[in-house]
Amino acid sequence: MTEPRARFLLVSFTWRGTPKLDELKPLFSTALDWVRYASHSWILWTTNGPDTWLKHIKPHLGENDLVLICELDLSNSPETYIGWNAQLLWDWIRKHQ
């Protein structure tokens, strides 16, 4: 049987109330790895898809909170991604490519 492939997922929130940061850190720690690159956005390195992550995240959302979960193609720079950010983020991405 083939093992699930690891992939990058973007998880980004719009908080209408208090951000649930304390609840999310242990949850995201169940991924293979993660990086928080903005106050409301994480990139996960995971074998689970967006649907699975939504099931885990949904109980931590308030009634009016919003979330976007999508797969990222970070396979080759600069063809699939480019930008300005902390070196920590670029090093983290390269570690998992």
Summary of the structure (lengths in Angstrom):
residues: 97
radius of gyration: 13.8
end to end distance: 23.1
largest distance: 43.6
contacts: 223
relative contact order: 0.26
helix: 30%
strand: 28%
